[in-house]
């Protein structure tokens, strides 16, 4: 097989799978189908293919999540590129193509949040796609439809190009129900999977021909990029000027070299809780439960519980998603409307669409377990050897109580150790730092007090993760 570089696009706004998915923790970082996350599944299913290390492009705010999950899977990416703004798939793929030392490298473009259950067949089709791409074709993988789905775009196949590959007659938008039924009956329409293969040079030539502004701004954003720890940070000023467009609109609908590989690989983009129910294993009553769930006379339900007992009695065709700070209860046939809930949260300037109550940080995590006027209580976990930034706050003081492990505390000019069952006080405005010098996680309770307790009340002086201004 020719040189193939997997390009994993890890964007997403975290709306369709709320409340599990949030803006700062979208669905590719969640273990929705098994113990590994969707991002991890995406890179792990490449095992057995003769491909290069994956090239990952993601939102700047997700950089540590991506790096940690790849590290947990023993995957060393060739690069992790940070987008300062979301600009859709055409610019993201342009950055990947421009980053290749050889224009003959074939890009295997994958989304980080898709499900593929038939990995062996997926590998076989990648080999077919690589051969076509090495001959100048722009390959898309068209999913053999199993139902008249209205939530996907479609690809209409034309004449046979070679065994297992057809020319592309046209790309079509998401249809209404009657049109989708006609596509299914026709037999030459396939779901648009959003997976592609082509030579890097061929993609750049097509982009130059059809969307030169995208190519121009991507070149400038990459030329002025900076290294940040293990990441490549695109130039924000230049990338902001880049038009936002999908690869479908920018290239695939216009190229004369598009071909489609009909693919029956157990694919799903898991675009809603109902689609997750469809691809999940179920009990005899058609239920799929995760967590502590009891059910009587209930059928065809999906329930995820992060902790509390969820009990169902006489319930059918319902989705229940229980997290620490929000519960979603919806009919399975209306879960697409969860975006409306997220929009309403934004309109009301609430925070439940942004983060979970427990927030991951590169040094560990914090969980806001209680708050009221003038105070907030957090449960903090600091990983072995990790350190928070040297910082201060203008509006709050902090009390730290160590419950397990050992804390090295910097407070003003003093550096001292706080052991289990001991505590310390950080006055308002004092420079301070928390570090875990031990080999086990440091766990502590933090009580904040002050007239403003927002996360933006922080001035960083030193930081191991490049977050100082």
Secondary structure, 3 states (H helix, E strand, C coil): CCCEEEEEEECCCCCCCCCCCECCECHHHCCCCCCCCHHHHHHHCCCCCCCCCCEEEEEHHHHHHHHHHHHHCCCCCCEEEEECCCCHHHHHHHHHHHCCCCCCCEEEEEECCCEECCHHHHHHHHHHHHHHHHCCCEEEEEEECCCCCCCCCEEEEEEEEECCEEEEEEEECCCCHHHHHHHHHHCCEEEEEEEEEEEHHHHHHHHHHHCHHHHHHHHHHHHCCEEECCEEECCHHHHHCCCCCCHHHHHHCCCCCEEEEEECCCEECCCCHHHHHHHCCCCCCCCEEECCEEEECCECCEEEECCCCEEEECCECEEEEECCCCEEEEEHHHHHHHHHHHHHHHHCCCCCCCCCCEEEECCEEEEEEEEECCEEEEEEEECCCCECCEEECCCEEEEEEEEECCEEEEECCEEEEECCCCEEEECCCCCEEEECCCCCCEEEEEEEEECCCCCCCCEEEECCCCCCC
